[in-house]
Amino acid sequence: MNMTSTNSTPYKDIHLECNNGKSFKSVSGKVVNGKQITDYNSFDEKEKVYIKNFEVKRSNDKDLDLLIPAHSIILIQLYLD
C-alpha cells in the first residue's frame, strides 16, 4: 500500500500519527525536499531538490509515527502481511 503526504509549511516540521487498521510486515519511505522552499532543479543549476530515504518509525504493527520535514513530500510504502 502506498501513502503520500505533503508538508507545505515553509519552516516547521509536522508530527503525524497514522493508524492503518491492518498489520504490515515492513515499511519504507522516500522524501522529496530541498534546503529552501524556493529551491528547484534546472539545467543551469546543480540539483537542489533531491530524493532520499525517509525514516519511518513504527509505534506497533499497525501504527506509524512520522515527522514530515518542512516543505517536503513523502512517500510511504507498506508491505502488508
C-alpha positions in Angstrom: 0.0 0.0 0.0 1.3 3.5 -0.9 0.7 6.6 1.1 1.8 10.1 0.2 1.7 13.3 2.3 3.0 16.8 2.0 4.0 19.5 4.4 3.6 22.9 2.8 4.7 24.9 5.8 8.0 26.7 5.0 9.8 26.3 8.3 8.0 23.8 10.6 8.2 20.0 10.6 4.9 18.3 11.2 4.3 15.3 13.5 1.8 12.8 12.1 0.5 9.6 13.7 -1.2 7.1 11.3 -3.4 4.1 12.2 -3.6 1.9 9.2 -6.1 -0.6 10.5 -4.1 -3.5 9.1 -0.9 -5.0 10.3 2.1 -4.8 7.9 5.4 -6.7 7.9 7.7 -3.9 6.7 7.7 -0.2 5.7 9.9 2.0 3.6 9.9 5.7 2.8 11.2 8.4 0.5 11.2 12.2 0.8 11.5 14.9 -1.8 12.9 18.1 -0.4 15.4 20.9 -0.7 17.1 23.3 1.7 14.8 26.2 0.9 11.1 26.1 -0.1 12.0 28.1 -3.2 14.6 25.6 -4.5 14.1 24.0 -7.9 16.2 21.9 -10.3 17.2 23.2 -13.7 19.8 22.5 -16.4 21.8 25.6 -15.3 21.9 24.9 -11.6 23.2 22.0 -9.6 20.5 19.7 -8.2 18.9 21.5 -5.2 15.7 19.4 -4.9 16.5 15.7 -4.1 15.0 12.4 -3.3 16.4 10.5 -0.3 15.4 7.7 2.1 12.9 8.7 4.8 13.0 7.1 8.2 9.6 5.7 9.2 9.1 4.8 12.9 6.6 2.2 13.8 4.6 2.5 17.0 3.4 -1.1 16.7 2.4 -3.5 13.9 -0.4 -1.2 12.7 0.7 2.4 13.5 3.2 4.8 12.1 4.9 7.8 13.8 6.0 10.3 11.2 7.9 13.5 11.4 7.4 15.2 8.0 10.1 17.8 7.2 9.1 21.4 6.3 8.3 22.0 2.6 8.5 18.3 1.6 6.6 15.4 0.1 6.9 11.9 1.5 6.0 8.5 0.0 5.4 5.7 2.5 5.2 2.1 1.2 3.6 -0.5 3.5 4.1 -4.2 2.8 1.1 -6.0 4.2 1.1 -9.3 6.0 
